[in-house]
Amino acid sequence: ANIKSFPNNQDEYVGAEYVMRWLHGRTSGVFGADGNAAVAPVLDAMAVTVSDGNGWISNDNADGVVWWIDNESANGSKLQLAVDMADAVLNRIDRVVVSWQTTNYVALPEVSILKGAAASKPVAPTLTNNNILRQISLAKITIPAGSTTITADMITDERLDPSVCGL
């Protein structure tokens, strides 16, 4: 699901890369407001919601964009993401990520599910952070074999972890 960002060269803003350079040096992560871009389960479903919130994501040169999710304030409902069905035998760990393709500063950031591999001892999928794609993790979702719904105890908040997100 596309979310919003500033600056970018896709909308009416011209010269986004110059503004990004002006804002140079911030680290990627969510802004410090409580509940900002929080992940929660959808009742009786293989899905999660992400609350309204904002943050910063930077490229490999430490230039970046402010991103924000405003589904709840704009549409009255939180951003909802479907989670793939659980494996029948093996466990899996997925991540809820904010991704940004940094090429030409045109692509808008997106919030999505980064699916992990089913395994007897699963690990969370590795985030991509190179000169083309940047990712930060909002949460991990542990998906036991045979699960049919996501519950709150399956979600691990990663917003305060500087190794994968941070403030």
DSSP file (Angstrom, degrees, kcal/mol; ACC not computed):
  #  RESIDUE AA STRUCTURE BP1 BP2  ACC     N-H-->O    O-->H-N    N-H-->O    O-->H-N    TCO  KAPPA ALPHA  PHI   PSI    X-CA   Y-CA   Z-CA
    1    1 A A              0   0    0      0, 0.0   110,-2.1     0, 0.0     2,-0.1   0.000 360.0 360.0 360.0 123.0    0.0    0.0    0.0
    2    2 A N  B     -A  110   0A   0    108,-0.2     2,-0.2     1,-0.0   108,-0.2  -0.405 360.0-170.4 -65.9 142.2    1.5    3.3   -1.0
    3    3 A I        -     0   0    0    106,-2.4     2,-0.2    -2,-0.1    66,-0.2  -0.700  26.7 -90.0-122.1-179.5    1.8    5.9    1.7
    4    4 A K  E     +F   68   0B   0     64,-1.9    64,-2.1    -2,-0.2     2,-0.3  -0.556  39.9 176.7 -97.7 157.7    2.8    9.6    1.5
    5    5 A S  E     -F   67   0B   0     62,-0.2    62,-0.2    -2,-0.2     3,-0.1  -0.990  20.8-118.3-152.3 157.5    6.1   11.3    1.6
    6    6 A F  E    S+F   66   0B   0     60,-2.2    60,-2.8    -2,-0.3     2,-0.1  -0.973  86.0  26.2-143.7 137.1    7.8   14.6    1.3
    7    7 A P  S    S+     0   0    0      0, 0.0     2,-0.3     0, 0.0    -1,-0.3   0.688  78.2 143.3 -82.7 165.1    9.8   15.5   -0.7
    8    8 A N        -     0   0    0     -3,-0.1     5,-0.3    -2,-0.1    98,-0.2  -0.971  49.7-132.9-155.2 157.5    9.3   13.5   -3.8
    9    9 A N  S    S+     0   0    0     96,-2.6    97,-0.2    -2,-0.3    98,-0.1   0.274  95.3  74.0 -94.3  10.3    9.5   14.1   -7.6
   10   10 A Q  S    S+     0   0    0     95,-0.3    -1,-0.2    96,-0.2    96,-0.1   0.838  95.0  44.6 -90.7 -37.6    6.2   12.4   -8.3
   11   11 A D  S    S-     0   0    0     -3,-0.2     0, 0.0     2,-0.1     0, 0.0   0.174 116.4 -63.6 -88.8-151.5    3.8   15.0   -7.0
   12   12 A E  S    S+     0   0    0      2,-0.1     2,-0.4     0, 0.0    -3,-0.1   0.544  99.4 107.5 -76.8  -6.0    3.8   18.7   -7.4
   13   13 A Y        -     0   0    0     -5,-0.3     2,-0.4     2,-0.0     3,-0.3  -0.594  55.1-158.6 -80.2 129.6    7.1   19.2   -5.6
   14   14 A V        +     0   0    0     -2,-0.4    -5,-0.1     1,-0.2    -2,-0.1  -0.842  69.5  20.3-107.1 142.8   10.0   20.1   -7.8
   15   15 A G    >>  +     0   0    0     -2,-0.4     4,-1.3     3,-0.1     3,-1.2   0.850  67.3 162.8  74.9  34.4   13.6   19.5   -6.8
   16   16 A A  H 3>  +     0   0    0     -3,-0.3     4,-2.5     1,-0.3     5,-0.2   0.865  69.2  60.5 -56.1 -39.1   12.9   16.9   -4.2
   17   17 A E  H 3> S+     0   0    0      1,-0.2     4,-1.7     2,-0.2    -1,-0.3   0.818 101.9  53.7 -63.3 -28.1   16.5   15.7   -4.1
   18   18 A Y  H <> S+     0   0    0     -3,-1.2     4,-1.7     2,-0.2    -1,-0.2   0.891 109.5  47.1 -71.6 -38.9   17.7   19.2   -3.1
   19   19 A V  H  X S+     0   0    0     -4,-1.3     4,-1.9     2,-0.2    -2,-0.2   0.899 110.2  54.2 -66.7 -39.5   15.3   19.3   -0.1
   20   20 A M  H  < S+     0   0    0     -4,-2.5    44,-0.5     1,-0.2    -2,-0.2   0.899 108.6  48.3 -60.6 -40.5   16.4   15.7    0.8
   21   21 A R  H >< S+     0   0    0     -4,-1.7     3,-1.3     1,-0.2    -1,-0.2   0.855 107.7  55.4 -67.9 -33.9   20.0   16.9    0.9
   22   22 A W  H 3< S+     0   0    0     -4,-1.7    -1,-0.2     1,-0.3    -2,-0.2   0.862 110.3  45.7 -64.6 -35.7   19.0   19.9    3.0
   23   23 A L  T >< S+     0   0    0     -4,-1.9     3,-0.9    41,-0.2    -1,-0.3   0.215  91.5 149.2 -89.5  14.5   17.5   17.5    5.5
   24   24 A H  T <   +     0   0    0     -3,-1.3    39,-0.2     1,-0.2    38,-0.1  -0.044  45.4  35.6 -52.3 143.6   20.6   15.3    5.3
   25   25 A G  T 3  S+     0   0    0     37,-2.6    -1,-0.2     1,-0.3    38,-0.1   0.301  71.6 131.4 102.1  -8.1   21.9   13.2    8.2
   26   26 A R    <   -     0   0    0     -3,-0.9    -1,-0.3    36,-0.4     2,-0.2  -0.441  54.8-123.1 -72.1 151.8   18.7   12.0   10.0
   27   27 A T        -     0   0    0     -2,-0.1    29,-0.1     1,-0.1     2,-0.1  -0.647  30.9-100.7 -90.0 155.2   18.6    8.3   10.9
   28   28 A S  S    S+     0   0    0     -2,-0.2     2,-0.3   134,-0.1    29,-0.2  -0.394  70.3  87.2 -72.7 151.9   15.7    6.2    9.6
   29   29 A G  E    S-G   56   0B   0     27,-3.1    27,-3.0   138,-0.2   138,-0.3  -0.918  73.1 -55.4 152.3-173.9   12.8    5.4   12.0
   30   30 A V  E     -G   55   0B   0    136,-2.4    25,-0.3   129,-0.4     2,-0.1  -0.661  54.0-105.5 -93.7 152.5    9.5    6.5   13.4
   31   31 A F        -     0   0    0     23,-2.5    23,-0.2    -2,-0.3     5,-0.2  -0.493  41.5-104.5 -74.2 154.6    8.9    9.8   15.1
   32   32 A G  S    S+     0   0    0    135,-0.2     2,-0.1    -2,-0.1    -1,-0.1   0.259  74.0 126.5 -73.4   9.6    8.6    9.5   18.8
   33   33 A A    >   -     0   0    0     21,-0.2     3,-1.7     1,-0.1     2,-0.1  -0.443  69.3-104.4 -70.1 140.1    4.8    9.9   19.3
   34   34 A D  T 3  S+     0   0    0      1,-0.3     3,-0.1    -2,-0.1    -1,-0.1  -0.400 105.6  14.5 -62.6 133.6    3.1    7.1   21.3
   35   35 A G  T >  S+     0   0    0      1,-0.3     3,-1.2    -2,-0.1     2,-0.5   0.523  85.8 157.7  80.3   5.1    1.2    4.8   19.0
   36   36 A N  T <  S-     0   0    0     -3,-1.7    17,-0.3     1,-0.3    -1,-0.3  -0.525  76.2 -16.2 -69.8 115.4    2.9    6.2   15.9
   37   37 A A  T 3  S+     0   0    0     15,-1.6    -1,-0.3    -2,-0.5     2,-0.2   0.888  93.0 176.7  56.6  44.1    2.6    3.6   13.1
   38   38 A A    <   -     0   0    0     -3,-1.2    13,-2.5    14,-0.3     2,-0.4  -0.576  23.9-135.7 -82.7 141.8    1.7    0.8   15.5
   39   39 A V  E     +I   50   0C   0     -2,-0.2    11,-0.2    11,-0.2   116,-0.0  -0.826  29.5 167.7-101.0 134.3    0.9   -2.7   14.3
   40   40 A A  E     -I   49   0C   0      9,-2.1     9,-3.1    -2,-0.4     2,-0.1  -0.966  34.9 -99.4-142.4 155.9   -2.1   -4.6   15.7
   41   41 A P  E     -I   48   0C   0      0, 0.0     2,-0.5     0, 0.0     7,-0.3  -0.403  26.7-126.3 -75.3 153.3   -4.1   -7.7   14.8
   42   42 A V    >   -     0   0    0      5,-2.2     3,-1.3     3,-0.3   108,-0.4  -0.878  43.3 -99.4 -92.7 130.7   -7.4   -7.7   12.9
   43   43 A L  T 3  S-     0   0    0     -2,-0.5     3,-0.1     1,-0.3   108,-0.1  -0.256  96.9  -9.0 -56.7 127.3   -9.9   -9.7   14.9
   44   44 A D  T 3  S+     0   0    0    106,-0.2     2,-0.3     1,-0.2    -1,-0.3   0.839 115.3 101.2  55.0  41.5  -10.4  -13.3   13.6
   45   45 A A  S <  S-     0   0    0     -3,-1.3   105,-2.6   105,-0.4     2,-1.3  -0.980  81.4-116.1-148.7 159.2   -8.3  -12.7   10.5
   46   46 A M  S    S+     0   0    0     -2,-0.3    37,-3.0   103,-0.3     2,-0.3  -0.605  87.5  92.0 -90.5  69.7   -4.9  -13.3    8.9
   47   47 A A  E     - J   0  82C   0     -2,-1.3    -5,-2.2    -5,-0.3     2,-0.3  -0.984  56.8-153.2-158.5 158.7   -4.4   -9.5    8.8
   48   48 A V  E     -IJ  41  81C   0     33,-2.4    33,-3.0    -2,-0.3     2,-0.3  -0.922  12.3-137.0-132.5 160.5   -2.9   -6.6   10.7
   49   49 A T  E     -IJ  40  80C   0     -9,-3.1    -9,-2.1    -2,-0.3     2,-0.4  -0.847   6.4-151.0-112.4 156.2   -3.6   -2.9   10.9
   50   50 A V  E     -IJ  39  79C   0     29,-2.4    29,-1.4    -2,-0.3   -11,-0.2  -0.995  20.4-135.1-125.4 123.4   -1.1   -0.1   11.0
   51   51 A S        -     0   0    0    -13,-2.5    18,-0.1    -2,-0.4   -14,-0.1  -0.239  36.8 -78.9 -72.8 163.3   -2.2    3.1   12.8
   52   52 A D  S    S+     0   0    0    -15,-0.1   -15,-1.6   -16,-0.1   -14,-0.3  -0.284  74.0 127.1 -55.6 146.3   -1.6    6.6   11.5
   53   53 A G  E     - H   0  69B   0     16,-1.6    16,-3.2   -17,-0.3     2,-0.3  -0.968  39.6-134.6 175.0 175.2    1.9    7.7   12.0
   54   54 A N  E     + H   0  68B   0     -2,-0.3   -23,-2.5    14,-0.2     2,-0.3  -0.954  22.0 152.3-148.5 166.4    5.0    9.2   10.5
   55   55 A G  E     -GH  30  67B   0     12,-2.2    12,-2.1    -2,-0.3     2,-0.4  -0.895  37.5 -89.6-169.3-163.8    8.8    8.8   10.3
   56   56 A W  E     -GH  29  66B   0    -27,-3.0   -27,-3.1    -2,-0.3     2,-0.4  -0.979  24.7-172.5-132.0 139.4   11.9    9.3    8.3
   57   57 A I  E     - H   0  65B   0      8,-2.2     8,-2.3    -2,-0.4     2,-0.3  -0.992  11.9-163.6-135.0 130.2   13.6    6.9    5.9
   58   58 A S  E     - H   0  64B   0     -2,-0.4     6,-0.3     6,-0.2   -30,-0.1  -0.767  12.6-128.1-115.6 157.1   17.0    7.7    4.4
   59   59 A N    >   -     0   0    0      4,-4.0     3,-1.8    -2,-0.3    72,-0.1  -0.140  48.4 -79.8 -87.5-171.0   19.0    6.4    1.5
   60   60 A D  T 3  S+     0   0    0     70,-0.3    71,-0.1     1,-0.3    -1,-0.1   0.618 132.2  53.7 -70.5 -10.7   22.6    5.2    1.5
   61   61 A N  T 3  S-     0   0    0      2,-0.2    -1,-0.3    70,-0.1     3,-0.1   0.315 118.9-109.6-100.0   6.5   23.8    8.8    1.4
   62   62 A A  S <  S+     0   0    0     -3,-1.8   -37,-2.6     1,-0.3   -36,-0.4   0.650  81.2 126.6  69.1  18.3   21.7    9.8    4.5
   63   63 A D        +     0   0    0    -39,-0.2    -4,-4.0   -38,-0.1    -1,-0.3  -0.755  36.4 143.6 -92.1 152.4   19.4   11.9    2.3
   64   64 A G  E     - H   0  58B   0    -44,-0.5     2,-0.3    -2,-0.3    -6,-0.2  -0.900  40.5 -97.1-166.1-166.3   15.7   10.9    2.8
   65   65 A V  E     - H   0  57B   0     -8,-2.3    -8,-2.2    -2,-0.3     2,-0.5  -0.948  25.1-121.9-132.9 150.9   12.0   11.6    3.1
   66   66 A V  E     -FH   6  56B   0    -60,-2.8   -60,-2.2    -2,-0.3     2,-0.3  -0.831  37.2-166.0 -84.0 129.7    9.5   12.1    5.8
   67   67 A W  E     -FH   5  55B   0    -12,-2.1   -12,-2.2    -2,-0.5     2,-0.3  -0.853   7.3-175.6-115.9 155.1    6.8    9.4    5.3
   68   68 A W  E     -FH   4  54B   0    -64,-2.1   -64,-1.9    -2,-0.3     2,-0.5  -0.998  21.9-146.6-152.3 151.6    3.4    9.3    6.8
   69   69 A I  E     + H   0  53B   0    -16,-3.2   -16,-1.6    -2,-0.3   -32,-0.1  -0.970  24.2 162.7-113.0 124.8    0.3    7.1    7.1
   70   70 A D     >  +     0   0    0     -2,-0.5     4,-2.5   -18,-0.2     5,-0.3   0.055  31.3 121.8-133.1  27.8   -3.0    8.9    7.3
   71   71 A N  H  >>S+     0   0    0      1,-0.2     4,-3.5     2,-0.2     6,-0.8   0.904  77.5  49.2 -57.3 -44.6   -5.6    6.3    6.4
   72   72 A E  H  >5S+     0   0    0      4,-0.2     4,-1.5     3,-0.2    -1,-0.2   0.925 116.0  40.8 -65.9 -45.1   -7.5    6.6    9.7
   73   73 A S  H  45S+     0   0    0      1,-0.2    -1,-0.2     2,-0.2    -2,-0.2   0.841 124.6  38.7 -72.6 -31.1   -7.7   10.4    9.6
   74   74 A A  H  <5S+     0   0    0     -4,-2.5    -2,-0.2     3,-0.1    -3,-0.2   0.858 135.1  16.2 -85.8 -37.1   -8.5   10.5    5.9
   75   75 A N  H  <5S-     0   0    0     -4,-3.5    -3,-0.2    -5,-0.3    -2,-0.2   0.497  97.5-114.7-118.6  -7.4  -10.8    7.4    5.5
   76   76 A G  S  <<S+     0   0    0     -4,-1.5     2,-0.3    -5,-0.6    -4,-0.2   0.463  87.3  81.3  86.6  -0.1  -11.9    6.5    9.0
   77   77 A S  S    S-     0   0    0     -6,-0.8    -2,-0.3     3,-0.0    -1,-0.2  -0.996  80.1-108.1-140.7 147.8  -10.1    3.2    9.1
   78   78 A K        -     0   0    0     -2,-0.3     2,-0.2     1,-0.1   -27,-0.2  -0.266  47.4 -88.4 -67.6 155.5   -6.6    2.0    9.8
   79   79 A L  E     -J   50   0C   0    -29,-1.4   -29,-2.4     1,-0.0     2,-0.4  -0.480  49.2-155.0 -60.6 129.0   -4.3    0.8    7.0
   80   80 A Q  E     -J   49   0C   0    -31,-0.2     2,-0.4    -2,-0.2   -31,-0.2  -0.937  11.4-169.4-117.7 135.5   -4.9   -3.0    6.8
   81   81 A L  E     -J   48   0C   0    -33,-3.0   -33,-2.4    -2,-0.4     2,-0.2  -0.981  18.8-131.0-124.7 131.8   -2.5   -5.5    5.4
   82   82 A A  E     -J   47   0C   0     -2,-0.4     2,-0.4   -35,-0.2   -35,-0.3  -0.581  16.6-147.3 -78.6 141.6   -3.2   -9.2    4.6
   83   83 A V        -     0   0    0    -37,-3.0     3,-0.1    -2,-0.2   -37,-0.1  -0.931  25.2-109.7-108.9 132.6   -0.8  -11.8    6.0
   84   84 A D        -     0   0    0     -2,-0.4    -1,-0.0     1,-0.1   -37,-0.0  -0.215  46.0 -88.1 -58.5 150.5   -0.3  -15.0    3.9
   85   85 A M        -     0   0    0      1,-0.1    -1,-0.1    61,-0.0    63,-0.1  -0.198  49.2-101.4 -58.7 150.3   -1.7  -18.2    5.3
   86   86 A A        -     0   0    0     61,-0.8     2,-0.1     1,-0.1    -1,-0.1  -0.354  36.2-103.2 -70.9 152.2    0.4  -20.2    7.7
   87   87 A D        -     0   0    0      3,-0.5    59,-2.8    56,-0.2    60,-0.3  -0.468  26.6-127.8 -68.6 149.2    2.3  -23.3    6.6
   88   88 A A  S    S+     0   0    0     57,-0.2    -1,-0.1    -2,-0.1     3,-0.1   0.783 100.0  14.7 -71.5 -26.1    0.6  -26.5    7.7
   89   89 A V  S    S+     0   0    0      1,-0.1     2,-0.3    56,-0.1    56,-0.2   0.733 116.8  58.5-119.3 -36.6    3.7  -27.9    9.3
   90   90 A L  S    S-     0   0    0     54,-0.1    -3,-0.5     1,-0.1    56,-0.2  -0.731  71.0-123.6-109.2 150.6    6.4  -25.2    9.8
   91   91 A N  B     -K  119   0D   0     28,-1.1    28,-2.6    -2,-0.3     2,-0.3  -0.390  26.8-165.4 -81.4 164.4    6.5  -21.9   11.6
   92   92 A R  E     -B  143   0A   0     51,-1.8    51,-3.6    26,-0.2     2,-0.4  -0.985  15.0-147.4-148.5 153.6    7.3  -18.6    9.9
   93   93 A I  E     -B  142   0A   0     30,-0.4     2,-0.2    24,-0.3    49,-0.2  -0.994  20.0-177.5-125.1 124.9    8.2  -15.0   10.9
   94   94 A D  E     -B  141   0A   0     47,-2.5    47,-2.7    -2,-0.4     2,-0.3  -0.660  13.6-140.3-108.7 169.0    7.1  -12.1    8.7
   95   95 A R  E     -BC 140 114A   0     19,-2.1    19,-3.3    45,-0.2     2,-0.6  -0.976   9.8-137.3-129.6 147.5    7.8   -8.4    9.1
   96   96 A V  E     -BC 139 113A   0     43,-2.7    42,-3.4    -2,-0.3    43,-1.2  -0.933  43.0-179.2 -97.1 117.0    5.7   -5.3    8.6
   97   97 A V  E     -BC 137 112A   0     15,-2.7    15,-2.1    -2,-0.6     2,-0.5  -0.842  36.9-139.7-124.3 153.7    8.0   -2.9    6.8
   98   98 A V  E     -BC 136 111A   0     38,-2.5    38,-2.1    -2,-0.3     2,-0.3  -0.973  33.5-170.8-103.2 122.9    8.2    0.6    5.3
   99   99 A S  E     -BC 135 110A   0     11,-2.9    11,-2.6    -2,-0.5     2,-0.4  -0.895  11.1-172.6-118.0 146.2   10.1    0.3    2.0
  100  100 A W  E     -B  134   0A   0     34,-2.5    34,-2.2    -2,-0.3     2,-0.7  -0.954  17.3-148.0-142.0 119.9   11.4    3.1   -0.2
  101  101 A Q  E     -B  133   0A   0     -2,-0.4     6,-0.4     7,-0.3    32,-0.2  -0.788  15.0-164.2 -83.4 118.4   12.9    2.7   -3.7
  102  102 A T    >   +     0   0    0     30,-2.2     3,-1.4    -2,-0.7     2,-0.2   0.495  42.2 126.7 -89.2  -3.6   15.4    5.5   -3.8
  103  103 A T  G >> S-     0   0    0     29,-0.6     3,-1.3     1,-0.3     4,-0.6  -0.374  93.5 -18.5 -60.9 121.4   16.1    5.7   -7.6
  104  104 A N  G 34 S-     0   0    0      1,-0.3    -1,-0.3    -2,-0.2   -87,-0.1   0.547 100.9 -95.7  59.9  10.2   15.5    9.2   -8.9
  105  105 A Y  G <4 S+     0   0    0     -3,-1.4   -96,-2.6     1,-0.1   -95,-0.3   0.790  99.7 112.8  56.0  30.5   13.5   10.1   -5.7
  106  106 A V  T <4  +     0   0    0     -3,-1.3   -96,-0.2   -98,-0.2    -2,-0.1   0.827  45.7  87.9-100.0 -40.8   10.2    9.3   -7.6
  107  107 A A  S  < S-     0   0    0     -4,-0.6   -98,-0.1    -6,-0.4   -97,-0.1  -0.323  71.2-133.2 -67.0 139.4    8.9    6.3   -5.8
  108  108 A L        -     0   0    0      1,-0.1    -7,-0.3    -8,-0.1  -104,-0.1  -0.644  31.1-100.2 -84.5 148.1    6.7    6.8   -2.8
  109  109 A P        -     0   0    0      0, 0.0  -106,-2.4     0, 0.0     2,-0.3  -0.272  40.0-153.1 -61.6 156.8    7.4    4.7    0.3
  110  110 A E  E     -AC   2  99A   0    -11,-2.6   -11,-2.9  -108,-0.2     2,-0.5  -0.972  12.5-142.2-132.8 148.8    5.2    1.6    0.9
  111  111 A V  E     + C   0  98A   0   -110,-2.1     2,-0.3    -2,-0.3   -13,-0.2  -0.950  42.0 143.9-106.1 130.5    4.0   -0.3    3.9
  112  112 A S  E     - C   0  97A   0    -15,-2.1   -15,-2.7    -2,-0.5     2,-0.6  -0.930  52.3 -91.4-154.1 174.4    3.8   -4.0    3.3
  113  113 A I  E     - C   0  96A   0     -2,-0.3     2,-0.8   -17,-0.2   -17,-0.2  -0.875  28.9-153.9 -95.6 124.6    4.3   -7.5    4.7
  114  114 A L  E     - C   0  95A   0    -19,-3.3   -19,-2.1    -2,-0.6     2,-0.2  -0.893  23.1-139.2 -98.0 108.3    7.8   -8.9    4.1
  115  115 A K        -     0   0    0     -2,-0.8   -21,-0.2   -21,-0.2     2,-0.1  -0.485  12.8-150.2 -78.4 133.8    7.2  -12.7    4.2
  116  116 A G        -     0   0    0     -2,-0.2     2,-0.4     9,-0.1     8,-0.1  -0.352  26.4 -93.3 -89.5 176.3    9.7  -14.9    5.9
  117  117 A A        -     0   0    0      6,-0.4   -24,-0.3   -24,-0.1     6,-0.3  -0.752  35.8-116.2 -93.8 137.6   10.5  -18.5    5.1
  118  118 A A        +     0   0    0     -2,-0.4     2,-0.3   -26,-0.1   -26,-0.2  -0.546  52.5 149.3 -70.3 134.9    8.7  -21.4    6.8
  119  119 A A  B     -K   91   0D   0    -28,-2.6   -28,-1.1    -2,-0.2     0, 0.0  -0.980  61.6-108.9-160.5 163.1   11.2  -23.4    8.8
  120  120 A S  S    S+     0   0    0      1,-0.3    -1,-0.1    -2,-0.3   -28,-0.1   0.830 124.9  24.7 -69.0 -30.5   11.5  -25.6   12.0
  121  121 A K  S    S-     0   0    0    -30,-0.1    -1,-0.3    -3,-0.1   -29,-0.0  -0.706  95.5-164.2-128.8  79.7   13.5  -22.7   13.5
  122  122 A P        -     0   0    0      0, 0.0     2,-0.3     0, 0.0   -30,-0.1  -0.227   6.1-159.7 -69.7 154.2   12.3  -19.6   11.5
  123  123 A V        -     0   0    0     -6,-0.3   -30,-0.4   -30,-0.1    -6,-0.4  -0.928  30.5 -96.1-126.2 154.6   14.1  -16.3   11.4
  124  124 A A        -     0   0    0     -2,-0.3   -30,-0.1     1,-0.1    -9,-0.1  -0.416  51.6 -96.8 -66.9 143.7   12.8  -12.9   10.5
  125  125 A P        -     0   0    0      0, 0.0     2,-0.2     0, 0.0    -1,-0.1  -0.320  42.7-106.2 -62.9 145.7   13.4  -11.9    6.9
  126  126 A T        -     0   0    0     -3,-0.1     2,-0.2     1,-0.1    -3,-0.0  -0.500  31.1-123.2 -74.0 137.4   16.4   -9.7    6.3
  127  127 A L        -     0   0    0     -2,-0.2     2,-0.5     8,-0.1    -1,-0.1  -0.544  20.2-127.9 -77.8 146.6   15.8   -6.1    5.5
  128  128 A T        +     0   0    0     -2,-0.2     7,-0.6     8,-0.0     2,-0.3  -0.856  34.0 165.6 -96.7 126.5   17.2   -4.7    2.3
  129  129 A N  B     +D  134   0A   0     -2,-0.5     5,-0.2     5,-0.2     2,-0.2  -0.733  25.4 120.6-143.0  90.4   19.3   -1.6    2.7
  130  130 A N  S    S-     0   0    0      3,-2.5   -70,-0.3    -2,-0.3    -2,-0.0  -0.566  79.4 -72.7-132.7-163.7   21.3   -0.7   -0.4
  131  131 A N  S    S+     0   0    0     -2,-0.2     3,-0.1     1,-0.2   -70,-0.1   0.477 129.2  36.2 -79.4   0.2   21.6    2.1   -2.9
  132  132 A I  S    S+     0   0    0      1,-0.3   -30,-2.2   -30,-0.1   -29,-0.6   0.694 120.7  31.4-117.2 -36.2   18.3    1.2   -4.5
  133  133 A L  E     -B  101   0A   0    -32,-0.2    -3,-2.5   -31,-0.1     2,-0.4  -0.990  57.2-171.5-134.2 133.7   16.0    0.0   -1.8
  134  134 A R  E     -BD 100 129A   0    -34,-2.2   -34,-2.5    -2,-0.4     2,-0.4  -0.968   9.4-176.8-122.3 140.0   15.7    0.9    1.9
  135  135 A Q  E     -B   99   0A   0     -7,-0.6     2,-0.3    -2,-0.4   -36,-0.2  -0.997  11.0-173.7-138.0 141.7   13.5   -0.8    4.5
  136  136 A I  E     -B   98   0A   0    -38,-2.1   -38,-2.5    -2,-0.4     2,-0.5  -0.962  24.1-128.6-126.5 150.7   12.7   -0.4    8.1
  137  137 A S  E     -B   97   0A   0     27,-2.5   -40,-0.2    -2,-0.3    29,-0.2  -0.857  20.4-178.6-104.7 129.1   10.7   -2.8   10.2
  138  138 A L  E    S-     0   0A   0    -42,-3.4    20,-2.5    -2,-0.5    21,-0.8   0.792  72.7 -12.6 -87.6 -34.4    7.7   -1.7   12.3
  139  139 A A  E     -BE  96 157A   0    -43,-1.2   -43,-2.7    18,-0.3     2,-0.4  -0.990  55.4-127.6-162.7 155.8    7.0   -5.2   13.7
  140  140 A K  E     -BE  95 156A   0     16,-2.5    16,-2.9    -2,-0.3     2,-0.5  -0.863  19.7-154.7-103.1 146.1    7.7   -8.9   13.5
  141  141 A I  E     -BE  94 155A   0    -47,-2.7   -47,-2.5    -2,-0.4     2,-0.6  -0.968   4.2-153.3-122.9 114.4    4.8  -11.3   13.2
  142  142 A T  E     -B   93   0A   0     12,-2.9   -49,-0.2    -2,-0.5    -2,-0.0  -0.776  12.2-165.3 -86.8 122.6    5.5  -14.9   14.5
  143  143 A I  E     -B   92   0A   0    -51,-3.6   -51,-1.8    -2,-0.6   -56,-0.2  -0.874   6.7-150.7-116.5  99.4    3.2  -17.3   12.6
  144  144 A P    >   -     0   0    0      0, 0.0     3,-2.0     0, 0.0   -53,-0.1  -0.316  38.0 -83.9 -65.2 150.3    2.9  -20.7   14.1
  145  145 A A  T 3  S+     0   0    0      1,-0.3   -57,-0.2   -56,-0.2   -54,-0.1  -0.250 114.8  15.4 -52.5 136.9    2.2  -23.6   11.8
  146  146 A G  T 3  S+     0   0    0    -59,-2.8    -1,-0.3   -56,-0.2   -58,-0.1   0.458  86.0 155.9  78.3   2.1   -1.5  -24.0   11.1
  147  147 A S    <   -     0   0    0     -3,-2.0   -61,-0.8   -60,-0.3    -1,-0.2  -0.297  23.6-177.2 -62.4 144.0   -2.5  -20.6   12.4
  148  148 A T        +     0   0    0      1,-0.2     2,-0.3   -63,-0.1    -1,-0.1   0.459  67.3  32.3-118.4  -8.6   -5.7  -19.2   11.0
  149  149 A T  S    S-     0   0    0   -103,-0.1     2,-0.5  -105,-0.0  -103,-0.3  -0.976  74.2-121.5-143.4 157.8   -5.7  -15.8   12.7
  150  150 A I        -     0   0    0   -105,-2.6  -105,-0.4  -108,-0.4     2,-0.3  -0.869  32.0-168.7 -97.5 133.0   -3.1  -13.2   13.9
  151  151 A T    >   -     0   0    0     -2,-0.5     3,-1.7  -110,-0.1     4,-0.4  -0.784  35.4-106.5-118.5 164.8   -3.3  -12.4   17.6
  152  152 A A  G >  S+     0   0    0     -2,-0.3     3,-1.4     1,-0.3    -1,-0.1   0.840 116.6  60.1 -59.7 -35.5   -1.6   -9.7   19.6
  153  153 A D  G 3  S+     0   0    0      1,-0.3    -1,-0.3     3,-0.0   -11,-0.0   0.603  97.7  60.7 -72.6  -8.4    0.9  -12.1   21.2
  154  154 A M  G <  S+     0   0    0     -3,-1.7   -12,-2.9   -13,-0.1     2,-0.5   0.581  91.1  84.3 -86.9 -12.2    2.2  -13.0   17.8
  155  155 A I  E <   -E  141   0A   0     -3,-1.4     2,-0.6    -4,-0.4   -14,-0.2  -0.812  57.8-167.8-102.1 127.5    3.3   -9.3   17.1
  156  156 A T  E     -E  140   0A   0    -16,-2.9   -16,-2.5    -2,-0.5     2,-0.3  -0.961  22.5-131.5-113.0 117.1    6.6   -8.0   18.3
  157  157 A D  E     +E  139   0A   0     -2,-0.6   -18,-0.3   -18,-0.2     3,-0.1  -0.489  28.3 174.2 -66.7 126.8    6.9   -4.2   18.1
  158  158 A E    >   +     0   0    0    -20,-2.5     3,-1.4    -2,-0.3     8,-0.6   0.272  47.6 105.7-115.6   8.8   10.3   -3.2   16.5
  159  159 A R  T 3  S+     0   0    0    -21,-0.8     7,-0.8     1,-0.3  -129,-0.4   0.802  84.0  44.9 -62.8 -29.2    9.8    0.5   16.3
  160  160 A L  T 3  S+     0   0    0      5,-0.1    -1,-0.3   -22,-0.1     7,-0.2   0.423  87.3 102.7 -95.0   1.7   12.2    1.2   19.1
  161  161 A D    X>  -     0   0    0     -3,-1.4     4,-3.0   -24,-0.2     3,-1.6  -0.761  56.8-161.4 -88.0 107.5   14.9   -1.2   17.9
  162  162 A P  T 34 S+     0   0    0      0, 0.0    -1,-0.2     0, 0.0  -134,-0.1   0.675  85.6  65.8 -65.6 -15.9   17.6    0.9   16.2
  163  163 A S  T 34 S+     0   0    0      1,-0.1    -2,-0.0    -3,-0.0    -3,-0.0   0.728 123.1  13.3 -77.7 -19.4   19.0   -2.1   14.4
  164  164 A V  T <4 S-     0   0    0     -3,-1.6   -27,-2.5    -6,-0.2    -1,-0.1   0.530 143.9 -17.4-129.1 -15.8   15.8   -2.4   12.3
  165  165 A C  S  < S+     0   0    0     -4,-3.0    -6,-0.2   -29,-0.2    -5,-0.1   0.041  70.8 172.1-150.1 -92.8   13.8    0.8   12.8
  166  166 A G              0   0    0     -7,-0.8  -136,-2.4    -8,-0.6    -5,-0.2  -0.193 360.0 360.0  95.4 173.1   14.5    3.3   15.6
  167  167 A L              0   0    0   -138,-0.3  -135,-0.2    -7,-0.2  -138,-0.2   0.387 360.0 360.0 -95.1 360.0   13.2    6.7   16.6
